Structures are given as C-alpha cells and as structure tokens.
Amino acid sequence: MGMETEVRHLIIRGRVQGIGFRYAMAAQAQALGVTGWVRNRADDSVEAMVAGTPEQVAAIMHWARRGPPAAAVEHVAVELGSGSYSSFEQRASL
C-alpha cells in the first residue's frame, strides 16, 4: 500500500526574515517528517515547498501560519507544489 504524498508551495508574508524563521521551519519539518525546502525571497517573504502525508503537510502549514515566537505572520499563500524531496533543506535566498 503506497503512502499518499501531498506537496504544497507556500509564500509566507509578514515579519518573517531575520528572526530565524527558516531555521525554525526546518526544525519543525524534521520533527514532523516533512521534506522539501525553505528560503528567503528578495521581497521580504519566505518561500517553502513542503511534502509529506496530508496530515504532515497540514501540520507544517498550521505551524507556518504562526511561525517561531519572533515572527508576525500576516498571510500564507498556498498552492499545489511539485517535486520529490529526500530531506528538508534551507536554501540560499532568492
């Protein structure tokens, strides 16, 4: 029986750069067993691709709407994502 994998692309806006958002998200993703990546964008947003079971993806999206304690998340845009990932990595800024 194959595991169903869900992939979502997130754009997280608000006070989300310079406060450890990427590091905290990577730690949370690893704790949840979520794979994918996260990076800062030039427009001060954070972009992430998250993959896992529907439950894992729902959990990381729920976390992303709050972020770490210093974050002030204003909006999370969610779209269908693509790709297959073996781990969760912090990527270089775009």
Secondary structure as the mmCIF struct_conf table of DSSP 4:
data_model
#
loop_
_struct_conf.conf_type_id
_struct_conf.id
_struct_conf.beg_label_comp_id
_struct_conf.beg_label_asym_id
_struct_conf.beg_label_seq_id
_struct_conf.end_label_comp_id
_struct_conf.end_label_asym_id
_struct_conf.end_label_seq_id
HELX_LH_PP_P HELX_LH_PP_P1 GLY A 2 GLU A 4
STRN STRN1 GLU A 6 ARG A 15
BEND BEND1 GLN A 17 GLY A 20
HELX_RH_AL_P HELX_RH_AL_P1 PHE A 21 LEU A 32
TURN_TY1_P TURN_TY1_P1 GLY A 33 GLY A 33
STRN STRN2 THR A 35 ASN A 40
TURN_TY1_P TURN_TY1_P2 ALA A 42 ASP A 43
BEND BEND2 ASP A 44 ASP A 44
STRN STRN3 VAL A 46 GLY A 52
HELX_RH_AL_P HELX_RH_AL_P2 PRO A 54 ALA A 64
TURN_TY1_P TURN_TY1_P3 ARG A 65 ARG A 66
BEND BEND3 PRO A 68 PRO A 68
TURN_TY1_P TURN_TY1_P4 PRO A 69 ALA A 70
STRN STRN4 ALA A 72 LEU A 80
BEND BEND4 SER A 86 SER A 87
STRN STRN5 PHE A 88 GLN A 90
HELX_LH_PP_P HELX_LH_PP_P2 ARG A 91 SER A 93
#
